[in-house]
Amino acid sequence: PVNLKSQLHDCSMGKLTVIPGDNNSGKIDQNKYAAPGVIEINIDLDIMMNDRYVIHNEVSKEVKDYLGIDLPGPYQHVMYVIEKCYVGCGWAAYAYIDSWMSVYQKDNYKHVGVQVHELGHNFDLAHSGGLDGKQYTDHTGLMGNPLYKDDIGKMCYNAAKNWQIGWYNDRTVTLYPRREGNDWSTSLTMVGIADYLNPTTQSLRVVLKLETGTLNDYFIG
C-alpha cells in the first residue's frame, strides 16, 4: 500500500524514513500515545467560532500541558488534524515553509498527495506553478497539487524541487549556456528519478540545471 512513509521513502530513494512518535527519545511517556505517533487532544474552544490559527495555537498549548514540552520537542515534524473547518475555510491543509508543522482538516490527513505536498513545505519547498503564472498548475509534481484527494498519491516532486531538496545531489549537473558562444551545443543522456537506483544507469544524471545568471533558471529531470 502507498502511504506517507512509503512514498517519502521511495521519492528520497531511502534517504528519508518516517518514524511515528518520538523514536523512544526518553522525553515522552509512551503511554500518552493513543496509537503509534498519535496523540489525542481536546481543546476548550468552539471550533465553529474560531479560525485555524486560533485553533492550532490552542492545540499547541494543550499538547504542552499534556506532554510537558513545547512543540516540536523531540519531533521533527508534527501533523495537526482538526475535526473540520468552520471559519475561514476553502483549504484542505496547510503547512509552514522550512518548519515542523502541518495542519489538516476533515479527512484530508489521509490522502498521500496532500501529506507529501504539505511536508514539502516543511522541507522548504514552495508551490509549483505552470506557464500560466498560477501557483498550483505545474502538475508534473506534488507541489502543484495534482493529486488532491487522490487515494494513491504516487508521485514525487518536479525537477526544480528535486534539485532543491538534495536527495539526488550525487546525480545532478549544472550547465552554463550563457557563458558559451553562440554556436555552442552539447548533448547529455539522462534518466528519470525512477531509474535512480537502477544498477545499469548509475553513471547517468537525473536532474539538470541550466544556470542563466538571472532570477529564472531552468531545470530538466
Secondary structure as the mmCIF struct_conf table of DSSP 4:
data_model
#
loop_
_struct_conf.conf_type_id
_struct_conf.id
_struct_conf.beg_label_comp_id
_struct_conf.beg_label_asym_id
_struct_conf.beg_label_seq_id
_struct_conf.end_label_comp_id
_struct_conf.end_label_asym_id
_struct_conf.end_label_seq_id
HELX_RH_AL_P HELX_RH_AL_P1 LEU A 4 CYS A 11
TURN_TY1_P TURN_TY1_P1 SER A 12 GLY A 14
BEND BEND1 LYS A 15 LYS A 15
BEND BEND2 PRO A 20 PRO A 20
TURN_TY1_P TURN_TY1_P2 GLY A 21 ASP A 22
BEND BEND3 ASN A 23 ASN A 24
BEND BEND4 GLY A 26 ILE A 28
HELX_RH_3T_P HELX_RH_3T_P1 GLN A 30 LYS A 32
BEND BEND5 ALA A 34 ALA A 34
STRN STRN1 ALA A 35 ALA A 35
TURN_TY1_P TURN_TY1_P3 PRO A 36 GLY A 37
STRN STRN2 VAL A 38 VAL A 38
BEND BEND6 ASP A 44 LEU A 45
TURN_TY1_P TURN_TY1_P4 ILE A 47 MET A 48
BEND BEND7 MET A 49 ASN A 50
HELX_RH_AL_P HELX_RH_AL_P2 ARG A 52 LEU A 67
BEND BEND8 GLY A 68 ILE A 69
TURN_TY1_P TURN_TY1_P5 LEU A 71 PRO A 74
BEND BEND9 GLN A 76 GLN A 76
STRN STRN3 VAL A 78 ILE A 82
BEND BEND10 GLU A 83 GLU A 83
BEND BEND11 VAL A 87 GLY A 88
BEND BEND12 ALA A 92 ALA A 92
STRN STRN4 ALA A 93 ALA A 95
TURN_TY1_P TURN_TY1_P6 ILE A 97 ASP A 98
BEND BEND13 SER A 99 TRP A 100
STRN STRN5 MET A 101 GLN A 105
HELX_RH_3T_P HELX_RH_3T_P2 LYS A 106 LYS A 110
HELX_RH_AL_P HELX_RH_AL_P3 VAL A 112 ASN A 122
TURN_TY1_P TURN_TY1_P7 PHE A 123 ASP A 124
TURN_TY1_P TURN_TY1_P8 LEU A 131 ASP A 132
BEND BEND14 GLY A 133 GLY A 133
TURN_TY1_P TURN_TY1_P9 GLN A 135 TYR A 136
TURN_TY1_P TURN_TY1_P10 HIS A 139 THR A 140
BEND BEND15 GLY A 141 GLY A 141
HELX_RH_3T_P HELX_RH_3T_P3 LEU A 142 GLY A 144
TURN_TY1_P TURN_TY1_P11 PRO A 146 LYS A 149
BEND BEND16 ASP A 151 ASP A 151
HELX_RH_AL_P HELX_RH_AL_P4 ALA A 159 ILE A 165
TURN_TY1_P TURN_TY1_P12 TRP A 167 TYR A 168
HELX_RH_3T_P HELX_RH_3T_P4 ASN A 169 ARG A 171
STRN STRN6 THR A 172 LEU A 175
HELX_RH_3T_P HELX_RH_3T_P5 PRO A 177 ARG A 179
BEND BEND17 GLU A 180 GLU A 180
TURN_TY1_P TURN_TY1_P13 ASN A 182 ASP A 183
STRN STRN7 MET A 190 MET A 190
HELX_RH_3T_P HELX_RH_3T_P6 ILE A 193 ASP A 195
TURN_TY1_P TURN_TY1_P14 TYR A 196 LEU A 197
HELX_RH_3T_P HELX_RH_3T_P7 PRO A 199 THR A 201
TURN_TY1_P TURN_TY1_P15 GLN A 202 SER A 203
BEND BEND18 LEU A 204 LEU A 204
STRN STRN8 ARG A 205 ARG A 205
BEND BEND19 VAL A 206 VAL A 206
STRN STRN9 VAL A 207 LEU A 210
BEND BEND20 GLY A 213 LEU A 215
STRN STRN10 TYR A 218 ILE A 220
#
